[in-house]
Amino acid sequence: QPFLEKGDNCWFFFAGHGGQHQNQDFLMPQDASPRTVERTAIAVNYIRERLCRCGADNVILLLDACRTQGARDGGGMGVETQPGIITVSSCGPTEKSWEIEALGHGAFTYALLEALRLSGERNCATVERLGQYLRDRVPQLCGQHGKSPEQRPRIGADPAEKLHFILQPSRATLADIALMKEDAYEAEVGGNLELAEQIWIRVIVVAQGRDMKALRALQRIEKLRAEDCFQQRQTQAVYEGKTTIAEDTYIIAQTSVPDPHVPQGSVQETRQNSFEINLKTFNFEVATISQITNSLVWESKEAEYFEEDLGDGIMLKMTKVPSGSFFMNEQLGEAETFLSYLNLLSIQQSNECKVSEFFLSSFTVTQAQYKAIMETNPSRFHHDSDPLPIEQISWKEAVLFCEKLSERTKHLYRLPKELEWEYACRAGTKTLFHCGDTLSTELANYNASQPGKAQIPLKTSKVGSFSPNAFGLYDMHGNVWEWCADSWSAKGQSLHVIRGGSWFNDAMQCRSGFRFHCSINSREPFVGFRVACTIPKRPYESIP
């Protein structure tokens, strides 16, 4: 039975012989036999599975194990990955784990005890700092006591965000908490709600329940789960041939902290935390380039939207993107290199991609809008009267903008998923651009300079300078690249997807299907973003 709770740590320490058998790590108690490992030893994976049932969301294995019977000259531990936990091993699979008689401990255990006693700036409150201390200190101890070859501890964390987990809350710094918050935001925006919830709970534990942002984040996560539940029920109803409820207004629960005097989940609480959004309709002209005459052809369209008031007359216009489907991997034929082809394959597992209805900002976020929320403007290109897009914004800063915008408006804002971005950009088209198979400087701001001709000034243009696509979205091609919520690949989180091209790029890099990447910490004068939000179609009290 679980005896711990979310936010707790479960520590497991073992000192003794360890080894491997059939690519599995085993701990070898005194009565274990190397000849009958499976029957007499204990698999580390077995221990992990049992400890993960304890109820704690953070299991830490501390394994000072790599010795033969009676002496630390064995080898082999550390070949197996242990998912979902933190593993700290005394050495690598081909190294020795030294016992040092003068210290009364092995080098690893002695250094571990030192690390856990440290306070102040040198404290090892986080997994990352503990690991770094052990990697530095253990080889140093081996050298001081004549043990050669030296051993190097190994740290494994799954997922990687657990490196920032706080093992000793009483010694954590504000910077440690801020780093965990960043990880929580990234997990939340990336759709990993379970990990996000786990990190936010740890923030609350470390902050002794006084972090209001963490409390609001947990409510956001519950709201997202409610949205998923609602969408699944609607999908099931359609599949079963049942009639779904259609309403003209959108109602969303606020992300404020519940009133402690109101019973949780009651109708009264839900009504206090809900309000309506009234949609408006606007008409616009969409331009496409005729493949026969190469001239512009115009068509009238309309779309629905709502506006957020950011203060001082600054408005944020959110346009409704209708639900539908498209064939994302049609862009495979557009891949210019083998590398880009592989990256496209890595994100596309099926032919038809279905997208639920959501809202996307009509324009990229402007400098005025960014300053209204973040109180700063880091852009390279400034103009007092023109609404220029914000640029020189890192992915993390864009995510933080969404968080603060959510707090200001009481709607949950986020970066669009890459799938949503391309669907919104194409707006029902199958051509290279939403305006056809060619692009024109009459329709987008991109680098159209040609050798031998007068150079076009390369810089951002004010948002909305060109006609929108059929969904009523402006500047989906060129002007500035736009951050998406997605990582560039499943192998790492340091690079994130950007879409749409910019004033700096040629037309082919501005295609609907072209994808590129940028480091999450980089700030470039050609990278900006737009925001998205999803709003359910009926009050939360109607969702079971």
MOHU-V199934 format. One record per backbone hydrogen bond with DSSP energy under -0.5 kcal/mol. NH is the residue of the N-H (numbers start at 1). CO is the residue of the C=O. E is the energy in kcal/mol with one decimal. If there is no record, write none. Layout:
# MOHU-V199934
nh:co:e
NH:CO:E
NH:CO:E
This chain:
# MOHU-V199934
nh:co:e
3:54:-1.2
4:54:-2.8
8:5:-2.1
10:58:-2.4
11:9:-0.5
12:60:-2.3
14:62:-2.3
16:64:-1.8
17:28:-0.8
19:26:-2.1
21:24:-2.4
24:21:-0.9
26:19:-3.0
27:42:-3.0
28:17:-3.2
29:27:-0.7
32:29:-1.9
36:33:-1.1
37:34:-0.5
39:36:-0.6
40:36:-2.0
41:37:-2.7
42:27:-2.4
44:25:-2.3
47:43:-1.8
48:44:-2.5
49:45:-2.3
50:46:-1.9
51:47:-2.7
52:48:-2.2
53:50:-1.4
54:51:-1.9
57:5:-0.5
57:8:-0.5
58:8:-0.8
60:10:-2.7
61:59:-0.5
61:86:-2.9
62:12:-3.3
62:60:-0.5
63:61:-0.6
63:88:-2.8
64:14:-3.1
64:62:-0.7
65:63:-1.2
66:16:-0.8
68:71:-2.2
71:68:-1.0
73:71:-1.7
74:66:-0.5
76:93:-2.7
83:81:-0.7
85:82:-1.0
86:59:-2.7
87:156:-3.1
88:61:-3.2
89:87:-0.6
89:154:-2.8
90:63:-2.2
95:92:-1.5
97:66:-0.9
98:96:-0.6
100:105:-2.0
101:99:-0.6
103:100:-1.2
104:100:-1.1
105:100:-1.0
107:98:-2.2
110:106:-2.5
111:107:-2.0
112:108:-2.6
113:109:-2.4
114:110:-1.9
115:111:-2.5
116:112:-2.1
117:113:-0.9
117:114:-0.9
118:114:-0.8
118:115:-0.7
122:119:-0.8
123:120:-1.5
124:115:-0.6
127:165:-1.6
128:163:-2.6
130:126:-2.3
131:127:-2.7
132:128:-2.1
133:129:-2.4
134:130:-2.3
135:131:-2.4
136:132:-1.6
137:133:-3.2
138:134:-2.0
140:136:-1.0
141:137:-2.4
142:138:-2.3
143:139:-2.2
144:140:-2.2
145:141:-1.6
146:143:-1.1
147:142:-3.0
148:146:-0.6
154:89:-2.0
156:87:-3.0
158:85:-1.6
162:159:-2.0
163:160:-2.1
164:161:-1.8
165:162:-1.3
167:125:-3.6
167:165:-0.7
168:125:-1.2
171:168:-1.9
172:169:-1.2
177:173:-1.8
178:174:-2.5
179:175:-2.1
180:176:-1.9
181:177:-2.1
182:178:-2.0
183:179:-1.9
184:180:-2.3
185:181:-2.8
186:182:-2.5
187:183:-2.4
188:184:-2.4
189:185:-3.0
190:186:-2.3
191:188:-1.2
192:187:-2.3
193:191:-1.6
196:192:-2.3
197:193:-2.7
198:194:-2.0
199:195:-2.4
200:196:-2.7
201:197:-2.3
202:198:-1.6
203:199:-2.2
204:200:-2.2
205:201:-2.3
206:202:-2.6
207:203:-2.5
208:205:-1.3
209:204:-3.4
210:207:-1.3
212:210:-0.9
215:211:-1.6
216:212:-2.6
217:213:-2.2
218:214:-1.9
219:215:-1.4
220:216:-2.2
221:217:-2.3
222:218:-2.0
223:219:-2.2
224:220:-2.5
225:221:-2.3
226:222:-2.0
227:223:-2.3
228:224:-2.5
229:225:-2.4
230:226:-2.5
231:227:-2.8
232:228:-2.5
233:229:-2.2
234:230:-2.4
235:231:-2.7
236:232:-2.6
237:233:-2.3
238:234:-2.4
239:235:-2.4
240:236:-2.1
241:238:-1.2
242:237:-3.1
250:277:-1.5
251:536:-0.7
252:275:-1.3
254:273:-3.5
260:258:-0.5
262:259:-2.1
266:263:-1.6
270:266:-2.1
271:267:-2.5
272:268:-1.9
273:269:-1.5
274:271:-1.2
275:252:-1.0
277:250:-1.9
279:277:-0.6
280:305:-3.0
282:303:-2.5
284:301:-2.3
286:299:-3.2
287:468:-0.5
288:297:-2.2
289:435:-3.1
290:288:-0.7
290:295:-3.0
294:290:-1.5
297:288:-3.0
299:286:-1.9
301:284:-2.7
303:282:-2.0
305:280:-2.4
306:318:-2.0
308:316:-2.5
310:308:-0.7
310:314:-2.9
314:311:-1.8
315:313:-0.6
316:308:-2.4
317:315:-0.5
318:306:-3.0
318:316:-0.5
319:317:-0.5
319:360:-2.7
320:304:-2.9
321:358:-3.4
322:320:-0.6
324:355:-2.2
326:353:-2.1
328:326:-1.0
329:351:-0.6
330:327:-1.5
331:328:-1.8
332:329:-1.2
333:330:-1.1
334:331:-2.2
335:331:-0.5
335:332:-1.1
341:337:-2.0
342:338:-2.3
343:339:-2.1
344:340:-1.9
345:341:-2.3
346:342:-1.9
347:343:-0.7
347:344:-1.0
348:344:-0.7
348:345:-0.7
349:347:-0.6
353:326:-3.3
354:352:-0.5
355:324:-3.3
358:321:-1.7
359:533:-3.0
360:319:-2.5
361:531:-2.7
362:317:-2.5
365:529:-2.6
367:388:-2.3
370:366:-2.5
371:367:-2.5
372:368:-1.9
373:369:-1.1
374:370:-3.4
375:371:-1.9
382:380:-0.6
388:386:-1.8
389:461:-0.6
390:365:-2.8
392:524:-2.5
392:527:-0.7
393:527:-1.0
395:520:-0.8
396:520:-1.4
398:394:-2.1
399:395:-2.2
400:396:-2.2
401:397:-2.2
402:398:-1.9
403:399:-2.0
404:400:-2.5
405:401:-2.9
406:402:-2.2
407:403:-1.9
408:404:-2.2
409:405:-2.5
410:406:-2.3
413:402:-0.5
413:411:-0.9
414:532:-2.3
416:530:-0.6
421:417:-2.6
422:418:-2.4
423:419:-2.1
424:420:-2.7
425:421:-2.5
426:422:-2.8
427:423:-1.9
429:426:-1.7
433:436:-2.6
436:433:-1.6
443:440:-2.0
444:440:-1.0
445:477:-0.5
446:444:-0.8
447:502:-0.5
447:505:-3.2
448:446:-1.2
453:450:-1.8
459:457:-0.8
463:387:-2.6
465:462:-1.1
469:473:-2.1
472:469:-2.0
474:362:-2.7
478:500:-3.2
479:445:-2.8
480:478:-1.8
481:526:-3.0
482:499:-2.1
483:528:-1.8
484:497:-2.3
485:416:-2.3
488:495:-2.4
489:492:-0.6
492:489:-0.9
496:518:-2.5
497:486:-2.2
498:516:-2.4
499:482:-1.9
500:514:-0.6
503:479:-1.9
505:502:-1.1
509:506:-1.0
510:507:-2.0
511:508:-0.7
512:432:-2.8
514:511:-0.8
516:498:-1.9
518:496:-1.8
520:494:-2.4
522:519:-1.3
527:524:-1.6
528:481:-3.4
532:414:-3.1
533:359:-2.2
534:412:-0.5
542:539:-1.5
543:540:-1.8
544:542:-0.6
